[in-house]
């Protein structure tokens, strides 16, 4: 049973989410402040964290950043602010997904299922257990990555993004392909996700100039192979 931690200062929303998500088969824990949420996240090690940005004691983005320093659990941000700038700020701060209030329980369930699927061990049927592209090595079973022998500290979503490109190394993967296969159905229009994650991955690879992870603004992204 997937364990979900919801951090939100609205008791009514917490109650609705608890009832709705438990009906979908989740174990739900809640916290009404940022500090309480940090404690619960550390003690409970939830499978997915649902985080409101408007908390009474700490800014939600600060909570996200703190959690991300020691946990790779997917973080789904909730906010009444649907602006692209706010979404990019949250994703750049370590969040994996973003939902705008108000939202439907079925949509929340769908996004949580995607997050849980990416959190768990990948289904490797029909795929190799490991991938190597130049100096990049990806262990798809244990979600471990190295580049030039140096460990890479990737979040699960960053790993999935990089692994998808590595499976088709040397070929351009369209933005739609990446969003559908890494984030899941319904994300085809969230193009800013790709820009943020590509930037974060390049920074961790030391590839700020985009020589390894290349982008074609009109099409998508590709991971280069030696000689290409």
MARDREN-573527 format. One record per atom (N, C-alpha, C): atom name; chain; x, y, z. Coordinates in steps of 0.02 Angstrom, whole numbers. Example, Ala and Ser with C-alpha at 12.3 -4.5 7.8 and 13.67 -1.06 7.14 Angstrom:
BEGIN
at|ch|xx|yy|zz
N|A|660|-284|390
CA|A|615|-225|390
C|A|660|-165|390
N|A|642|-112|354
CA|A|684|-53|357
C|A|645|2|394
REM end
This chain:
BEGIN
at|ch|xx|yy|zz
N|A|42|-60|0
CA|A|0|0|0
C|A|44|63|0
N|A|41|104|-52
CA|A|83|164|-55
C|A|66|212|2
N|A|118|241|32
CA|A|109|287|87
C|A|118|359|61
N|A|67|401|72
CA|A|67|469|48
C|A|69|517|108
N|A|113|566|106
CA|A|113|619|157
C|A|87|683|125
N|A|35|713|153
CA|A|7|775|128
C|A|22|830|178
N|A|56|883|155
CA|A|74|940|198
C|A|33|1000|174
N|A|-17|1019|213
CA|A|-62|1073|194
C|A|-94|1101|258
N|A|-104|1167|260
CA|A|-131|1197|321
C|A|-208|1201|321
N|A|-240|1172|271
CA|A|-313|1173|266
C|A|-341|1106|292
N|A|-369|1105|354
CA|A|-395|1042|381
C|A|-448|1011|338
N|A|-490|1052|306
CA|A|-543|1025|264
C|A|-514|989|204
N|A|-464|1018|172
CA|A|-432|985|115
C|A|-398|921|136
N|A|-365|922|194
CA|A|-332|862|219
C|A|-382|806|230
N|A|-439|823|258
CA|A|-490|772|271
C|A|-518|743|207
N|A|-532|787|158
CA|A|-558|763|94
C|A|-508|719|59
N|A|-444|740|60
CA|A|-392|700|27
C|A|-383|633|62
N|A|-386|633|129
CA|A|-377|571|165
C|A|-432|521|147
N|A|-494|544|149
CA|A|-550|500|133
C|A|-546|476|61
N|A|-534|522|15
CA|A|-532|505|-56
C|A|-475|458|-73
N|A|-416|473|-48
CA|A|-357|432|-66
C|A|-358|364|-31
N|A|-384|361|30
CA|A|-390|296|62
C|A|-438|251|24
N|A|-489|282|-7
CA|A|-535|243|-48
C|A|-500|215|-110
N|A|-447|249|-133
CA|A|-407|226|-190
C|A|-353|177|-169
N|A|-347|164|-104
CA|A|-299|114|-81
C|A|-233|140|-55
N|A|-230|205|-37
CA|A|-168|233|-10
C|A|-171|235|66
N|A|-113|234|97
CA|A|-106|250|168
C|A|-87|323|172
N|A|-129|364|204
CA|A|-121|436|203
C|A|-101|462|271
N|A|-48|502|273
CA|A|-28|538|333
C|A|-29|612|317
N|A|-40|654|367
CA|A|-47|725|354
C|A|-6|767|403
N|A|8|829|382
CA|A|42|878|424
C|A|15|946|405
N|A|7|991|454
CA|A|-24|1056|441
C|A|27|1113|440
N|A|90|1100|455
CA|A|142|1151|452
C|A|203|1124|417
N|A|247|1169|396
CA|A|307|1147|362
C|A|352|1107|408
N|A|361|1130|470
CA|A|405|1094|516
C|A|377|1025|534
N|A|311|1021|543
CA|A|281|956|556
C|A|289|910|495
N|A|283|939|435
CA|A|292|900|375
C|A|362|873|367
N|A|412|914|384
CA|A|482|892|381
C|A|494|834|429
N|A|465|839|488
CA|A|473|785|537
C|A|440|721|513
N|A|379|726|488
CA|A|343|668|463
C|A|380|636|404
N|A|406|678|359
CA|A|442|652|301
C|A|504|614|322
N|A|538|638|374
CA|A|599|605|398
C|A|583|539|434
N|A|529|539|473
CA|A|513|480|514
C|A|477|427|472
N|A|431|447|430
CA|A|387|400|395
C|A|416|376|328
N|A|461|415|298
CA|A|489|398|232
C|A|432|381|183
N|A|387|428|169
CA|A|330|414|125
C|A|352|399|53
N|A|308|366|16
CA|A|322|351|-54
C|A|315|414|-97
N|A|268|457|-79
CA|A|257|520|-115
C|A|237|573|-64
N|A|261|635|-76
CA|A|244|691|-33
C|A|203|741|-74
N|A|144|759|-48
CA|A|102|810|-79
C|A|110|873|-37
N|A|134|926|-67
CA|A|156|985|-30
C|A|121|1049|-53
N|A|87|1082|-6
CA|A|58|1147|-20
C|A|112|1200|-13
N|A|111|1251|-55
CA|A|162|1304|-51
C|A|145|1357|1
N|A|81|1364|18
CA|A|60|1417|65
C|A|53|1391|135
N|A|108|1379|170
CA|A|108|1353|238
C|A|117|1410|288
N|A|93|1402|350
CA|A|94|1457|398
C|A|162|1473|428
N|A|208|1425|429
CA|A|272|1436|463
C|A|331|1440|416
N|A|330|1400|363
CA|A|385|1399|314
C|A|357|1404|244
N|A|393|1437|200
CA|A|373|1438|129
C|A|377|1366|102
N|A|327|1347|64
CA|A|326|1279|38
C|A|388|1262|-3
N|A|414|1310|-40
CA|A|474|1297|-79
C|A|534|1282|-34
N|A|537|1315|23
CA|A|592|1301|70
C|A|585|1230|98
N|A|524|1209|112
CA|A|512|1140|135
C|A|534|1091|82
N|A|516|1106|19
CA|A|536|1063|-37
C|A|612|1057|-41
N|A|646|1113|-37
CA|A|719|1113|-43
C|A|751|1073|14
N|A|724|1081|74
CA|A|752|1045|132
C|A|743|969|124
N|A|682|950|104
CA|A|669|878|94
C|A|716|850|41
N|A|726|889|-12
CA|A|765|863|-68
C|A|839|853|-50
N|A|863|885|4
CA|A|933|876|23
C|A|947|806|51
N|A|893|771|74
CA|A|905|705|103
C|A|856|651|79
N|A|808|669|37
CA|A|759|620|14
C|A|747|627|-60
N|A|739|570|-94
CA|A|722|568|-165
C|A|649|554|-177
N|A|608|554|-123
CA|A|537|541|-132
C|A|505|591|-179
N|A|465|570|-227
CA|A|431|617|-271
C|A|391|669|-232
N|A|396|732|-252
CA|A|360|786|-219
C|A|311|816|-269
N|A|247|813|-253
CA|A|194|842|-294
C|A|171|906|-261
N|A|183|962|-292
CA|A|166|1027|-263
C|A|94|1045|-278
N|A|60|1073|-228
CA|A|-7|1101|-236
C|A|-3|1177|-229
N|A|-37|1214|-271
CA|A|-36|1286|-265
C|A|-97|1316|-300
N|A|-120|1372|-273
CA|A|-174|1409|-306
C|A|-146|1452|-362
N|A|-80|1458|-364
CA|A|-46|1499|-416
C|A|-27|1454|-474
N|A|-61|1464|-531
CA|A|-47|1421|-590
C|A|-1|1453|-640
N|A|34|1506|-621
CA|A|78|1540|-669
C|A|138|1496|-687
N|A|163|1504|-748
CA|A|220|1464|-770
C|A|281|1478|-728
N|A|291|1542|-707
CA|A|349|1559|-667
C|A|349|1521|-601
N|A|291|1516|-570
CA|A|285|1481|-506
C|A|299|1406|-516
N|A|273|1378|-571
CA|A|285|1308|-584
C|A|360|1294|-594
N|A|392|1336|-634
CA|A|464|1327|-646
C|A|503|1335|-581
N|A|484|1383|-539
CA|A|518|1393|-475
C|A|512|1330|-432
N|A|453|1300|-430
CA|A|443|1240|-390
C|A|483|1181|-417
N|A|481|1171|-483
CA|A|519|1116|-513
C|A|593|1126|-505
N|A|616|1188|-511
CA|A|687|1202|-502
C|A|708|1193|-430
N|A|659|1199|-384
CA|A|674|1189|-313
C|A|674|1117|-291
N|A|660|1071|-337
CA|A|664|1000|-320
C|A|599|962|-326
N|A|543|997|-342
CA|A|479|963|-350
C|A|479|921|-414
N|A|438|869|-414
CA|A|432|825|-472
C|A|370|840|-514
N|A|320|870|-483
CA|A|257|883|-518
C|A|223|942|-484
N|A|172|969|-518
CA|A|139|1030|-495
C|A|65|1026|-513
N|A|22|1036|-463
CA|A|-50|1037|-475
C|A|-79|1103|-450
N|A|-126|1130|-488
CA|A|-157|1193|-469
C|A|-224|1180|-433
N|A|-235|1214|-378
CA|A|-298|1211|-342
C|A|-350|1254|-378
N|A|-414|1235|-379
CA|A|-440|1171|-354
C|A|-425|1114|-402
N|A|-427|1053|-376
CA|A|-411|994|-417
C|A|-461|939|-402
N|A|-465|891|-447
CA|A|-509|833|-438
C|A|-471|774|-408
N|A|-506|734|-370
CA|A|-475|676|-337
C|A|-449|625|-387
N|A|-485|617|-442
CA|A|-462|569|-493
C|A|-396|592|-524
N|A|-389|658|-536
CA|A|-327|683|-563
C|A|-270|673|-513
N|A|-283|687|-450
CA|A|-232|678|-398
C|A|-211|605|-395
N|A|-260|560|-397
CA|A|-245|488|-396
C|A|-201|469|-456
N|A|-218|495|-515
CA|A|-180|479|-575
C|A|-107|502|-569
N|A|-98|562|-543
CA|A|-30|588|-537
C|A|9|551|-483
N|A|-25|531|-430
CA|A|9|491|-378
C|A|29|423|-404
N|A|-14|392|-445
CA|A|4|327|-474
C|A|66|332|-517
N|A|71|387|-556
CA|A|131|397|-597
C|A|192|405|-552
N|A|185|445|-498
CA|A|241|456|-452
C|A|263|391|-418
N|A|214|351|-396
CA|A|230|288|-363
C|A|265|241|-412
N|A|241|240|-474
CA|A|272|197|-524
C|A|345|215|-536
N|A|359|279|-539
CA|A|428|301|-549
C|A|470|292|-486
N|A|438|293|-429
CA|A|473|283|-365
C|A|496|211|-357
N|A|454|165|-379
CA|A|470|95|-371
C|A|523|71|-421
N|A|541|10|-414
CA|A|590|-19|-461
C|A|560|-23|-531
N|A|598|0|-579
CA|A|573|1|-648
C|A|561|-70|-673
N|A|509|-77|-714
CA|A|496|-141|-746
C|A|544|-146|-805
N|A|592|-192|-800
CA|A|645|-195|-849
C|A|634|-248|-904
N|A|572|-274|-907
CA|A|559|-324|-958
C|A|570|-293|-1027
N|A|610|-325|-1067
CA|A|624|-300|-1134
C|A|676|-246|-1136
N|A|705|-228|-1079
CA|A|756|-176|-1076
C|A|817|-202|-1039
N|A|877|-178|-1056
CA|A|936|-199|-1019
C|A|934|-172|-948
N|A|970|-207|-903
CA|A|973|-185|-833
C|A|1020|-126|-825
N|A|1065|-116|-873
CA|A|1114|-62|-870
C|A|1121|-29|-938
N|A|1138|35|-938
CA|A|1150|72|-1000
C|A|1215|110|-994
N|A|1253|110|-1049
CA|A|1316|148|-1051
C|A|1317|191|-1113
N|A|1328|256|-1104
CA|A|1335|303|-1159
C|A|1398|344|-1145
N|A|1451|330|-1182
CA|A|1514|364|-1168
C|A|1535|351|-1096
N|A|1547|403|-1058
CA|A|1566|396|-988
C|A|1508|390|-940
N|A|1446|389|-967
CA|A|1387|385|-925
C|A|1367|312|-915
N|A|1357|292|-852
CA|A|1334|224|-836
C|A|1271|229|-794
N|A|1218|194|-815
CA|A|1155|194|-779
C|A|1136|124|-759
N|A|1126|113|-695
CA|A|1101|50|-668
C|A|1026|58|-659
N|A|987|28|-705
CA|A|915|38|-706
C|A|878|1|-650
N|A|911|-48|-621
CA|A|879|-86|-567
C|A|884|-48|-501
N|A|944|-23|-487
CA|A|955|10|-422
C|A|952|86|-426
N|A|935|113|-486
CA|A|930|185|-494
C|A|994|220|-472
N|A|1050|195|-497
CA|A|1115|224|-482
C|A|1148|247|-548
N|A|1181|304|-545
CA|A|1212|332|-605
C|A|1282|357|-589
N|A|1328|347|-636
CA|A|1395|376|-631
C|A|1413|407|-698
N|A|1456|457|-694
CA|A|1481|489|-755
C|A|1556|498|-748
N|A|1594|464|-792
CA|A|1666|465|-786
C|A|1689|434|-721
N|A|1651|385|-696
CA|A|1667|352|-633
C|A|1645|390|-571
N|A|1616|449|-580
CA|A|1594|491|-524
C|A|1518|481|-513
N|A|1497|465|-451
CA|A|1425|456|-438
C|A|1386|520|-453
N|A|1327|511|-483
CA|A|1282|567|-496
C|A|1224|565|-447
N|A|1211|619|-415
CA|A|1155|624|-367
C|A|1093|648|-404
N|A|1056|600|-433
CA|A|996|616|-473
C|A|933|600|-434
N|A|882|642|-442
CA|A|816|624|-416
C|A|787|569|-461
N|A|736|533|-438
CA|A|707|480|-480
C|A|684|505|-548
N|A|654|566|-550
CA|A|630|591|-614
C|A|689|610|-660
N|A|741|640|-631
CA|A|800|656|-671
C|A|830|592|-699
N|A|833|540|-658
CA|A|860|476|-682
C|A|818|448|-739
N|A|752|450|-732
CA|A|709|424|-785
C|A|716|464|-850
N|A|723|529|-845
CA|A|732|572|-903
C|A|797|553|-938
N|A|851|547|-900
CA|A|916|531|-928
C|A|916|460|-957
N|A|884|413|-922
CA|A|882|344|-945
C|A|843|338|-1011
N|A|789|376|-1016
CA|A|750|373|-1078
C|A|792|397|-1137
N|A|829|452|-1128
CA|A|872|476|-1181
C|A|927|427|-1196
N|A|953|394|-1144
CA|A|1008|347|-1154
C|A|986|286|-1194
N|A|923|266|-1187
CA|A|898|208|-1226
C|A|898|224|-1301
N|A|894|287|-1318
CA|A|893|307|-1388
C|A|952|354|-1403
N|A|1008|338|-1372
CA|A|1068|381|-1378
C|A|1085|394|-1451
N|A|1100|457|-1465
CA|A|1117|477|-1533
C|A|1057|497|-1575
N|A|997|484|-1550
CA|A|936|500|-1586
C|A|898|555|-1549
N|A|864|598|-1586
CA|A|824|651|-1555
C|A|758|621|-1531
N|A|742|632|-1467
CA|A|678|612|-1439
C|A|634|675|-1435
N|A|575|672|-1463
CA|A|533|731|-1463
C|A|509|747|-1392
N|A|490|809|-1383
CA|A|466|830|-1317
C|A|405|790|-1296
N|A|361|777|-1343
CA|A|301|739|-1328
C|A|319|668|-1307
N|A|366|636|-1341
CA|A|388|569|-1323
C|A|414|567|-1252
N|A|456|615|-1236
CA|A|487|616|-1169
C|A|434|627|-1115
N|A|390|675|-1125
CA|A|339|689|-1075
C|A|293|630|-1065
N|A|272|597|-1119
CA|A|226|541|-1112
C|A|259|481|-1078
N|A|323|469|-1094
CA|A|356|409|-1068
C|A|389|419|-1000
N|A|408|479|-983
CA|A|440|492|-919
C|A|390|517|-868
N|A|346|563|-888
CA|A|297|590|-841
C|A|231|553|-844
N|A|211|531|-904
CA|A|149|493|-910
C|A|97|530|-951
N|A|42|497|-968
CA|A|-12|528|-1008
C|A|-39|591|-974
N|A|-55|640|-1015
CA|A|-83|701|-987
C|A|-33|757|-975
N|A|31|743|-989
CA|A|83|793|-976
C|A|111|823|-1041
N|A|79|810|-1097
CA|A|108|829|-1161
C|A|119|904|-1169
N|A|82|945|-1132
CA|A|88|1017|-1139
C|A|134|1049|-1087
N|A|160|1009|-1041
CA|A|203|1036|-988
C|A|275|1043|-1012
N|A|286|1082|-1064
CA|A|351|1087|-1096
C|A|404|1117|-1050
N|A|383|1160|-1003
CA|A|432|1191|-959
C|A|465|1140|-913
N|A|432|1082|-901
CA|A|463|1030|-861
C|A|530|1010|-892
N|A|530|1001|-958
CA|A|590|977|-993
C|A|647|1027|-986
N|A|633|1090|-994
CA|A|684|1142|-989
C|A|717|1141|-920
N|A|675|1137|-868
CA|A|701|1137|-800
C|A|743|1075|-786
N|A|718|1017|-806
CA|A|753|954|-791
C|A|817|947|-832
N|A|815|969|-894
CA|A|876|967|-935
C|A|930|1011|-904
N|A|910|1070|-879
CA|A|959|1114|-847
C|A|989|1081|-785
N|A|947|1050|-744
CA|A|972|1018|-683
C|A|1018|960|-698
N|A|1000|919|-749
CA|A|1042|862|-767
C|A|1109|886|-795
N|A|1107|936|-839
CA|A|1170|962|-867
C|A|1216|987|-811
N|A|1188|1022|-763
CA|A|1228|1048|-708
C|A|1261|992|-669
N|A|1225|937|-658
CA|A|1254|881|-621
C|A|1305|843|-662
N|A|1298|844|-728
CA|A|1346|811|-773
C|A|1407|855|-785
N|A|1403|919|-766
CA|A|1456|966|-785
C|A|1453|981|-859
N|A|1392|980|-887
CA|A|1381|988|-959
C|A|1341|1052|-972
N|A|1361|1107|-940
CA|A|1323|1168|-944
C|A|1315|1193|-1016
N|A|1361|1177|-1060
CA|A|1357|1199|-1130
C|A|1313|1155|-1173
N|A|1288|1101|-1144
CA|A|1243|1057|-1181
C|A|1276|1017|-1237
N|A|1339|998|-1226
CA|A|1373|958|-1278
C|A|1353|884|-1273
N|A|1337|860|-1213
CA|A|1317|790|-1204
C|A|1241|784|-1211
N|A|1205|823|-1171
CA|A|1132|824|-1175
C|A|1113|883|-1219
N|A|1100|869|-1282
CA|A|1088|921|-1331
C|A|1013|933|-1339
N|A|996|995|-1355
CA|A|925|1012|-1365
C|A|914|1043|-1434
N|A|858|1027|-1462
CA|A|834|1058|-1524
C|A|769|1092|-1505
N|A|769|1159|-1498
CA|A|710|1194|-1473
C|A|646|1178|-1510
N|A|652|1160|-1573
CA|A|592|1146|-1613
C|A|569|1074|-1609
N|A|611|1030|-1581
CA|A|595|958|-1582
C|A|599|927|-1513
N|A|658|924|-1483
CA|A|665|890|-1420
C|A|737|887|-1396
N|A|758|828|-1371
CA|A|824|820|-1341
C|A|855|755|-1365
N|A|922|753|-1363
CA|A|957|690|-1377
C|A|1020|687|-1334
N|A|1039|626|-1317
CA|A|1100|613|-1281
C|A|1152|589|-1331
N|A|1206|625|-1337
CA|A|1255|609|-1388
C|A|1296|549|-1371
N|A|1319|514|-1422
CA|A|1366|458|-1414
C|A|1434|479|-1439
N|A|1488|444|-1418
CA|A|1554|463|-1440
C|A|1558|465|-1517
N|A|1584|520|-1542
CA|A|1592|527|-1614
C|A|1534|562|-1648
N|A|1478|574|-1609
CA|A|1420|608|-1638
C|A|1418|681|-1615
REM end
